[in-house]
């Protein structure tokens, strides 16, 4: 009597292959963070399957995990590298655009200051607050808003607006005259980390270093009007 040959048991899928597939899919969202583990577990699965003598399966599963692991690691890694290389250029362009914007706003401020001066004798100052019809609260950090109270402009805040790549505060040096000696009038917040724009009473505009900004503020002392940048974002 012939003894029946027992049917071969189906090969069980390698756990490493399953892990490789899961990590490979995760790499679509996390890049190399799970893409690299997909590659490692995929190679482990391939090695274990070859050594198992047919008792382990999942070769296709591990291959898919490997492909996805390599693809997501390379693609996302390349994108990250390109972004890292492009970021300094983008920041520089953003700073340049902000610098142009501040220069344009300062030029507009010159027109406002000179019109105010023709009516009140000098640029805005605490001493002139009482001569303006709506003089309540138009001293200290609100000194420049004398321009609005005098009807010269209706939206000073838009000219003083601080963009995201600017840090610090505006500094205004009151009482200057366009017809008098050349004096510092206004310093912008920092553009990036290293540059300020400075407006003078003769309508000239210069770039200031952090050291020049600090020296100007210290030299003026208590006469300096600080306009908080956080209020102008």
Secondary structure as GFF3:
##gff-version 3
##sequence-region A 1 233
A	DSSP	beta_strand	12	13	.	.	.	ID=ss1
A	DSSP	alpha_helix	15	30	.	.	.	ID=ss2
A	DSSP	alpha_helix	32	51	.	.	.	ID=ss3
A	DSSP	beta_strand	56	57	.	.	.	ID=ss4
A	DSSP	alpha_helix	59	120	.	.	.	ID=ss5
A	DSSP	three_ten_helix	126	131	.	.	.	ID=ss6
A	DSSP	three_ten_helix	140	145	.	.	.	ID=ss7
A	DSSP	alpha_helix	146	149	.	.	.	ID=ss8
A	DSSP	alpha_helix	156	159	.	.	.	ID=ss9
A	DSSP	beta_strand	166	167	.	.	.	ID=ss10
A	DSSP	beta_strand	170	173	.	.	.	ID=ss11
A	DSSP	beta_strand	184	187	.	.	.	ID=ss12
A	DSSP	beta_strand	190	191	.	.	.	ID=ss13
A	DSSP	beta_strand	196	200	.	.	.	ID=ss14
A	DSSP	beta_strand	205	208	.	.	.	ID=ss15
A	DSSP	alpha_helix	210	220	.	.	.	ID=ss16
A	DSSP	three_ten_helix	221	223	.	.	.	ID=ss17
A	DSSP	beta_strand	224	227	.	.	.	ID=ss18
A	DSSP	three_ten_helix	229	232	.	.	.	ID=ss19
###
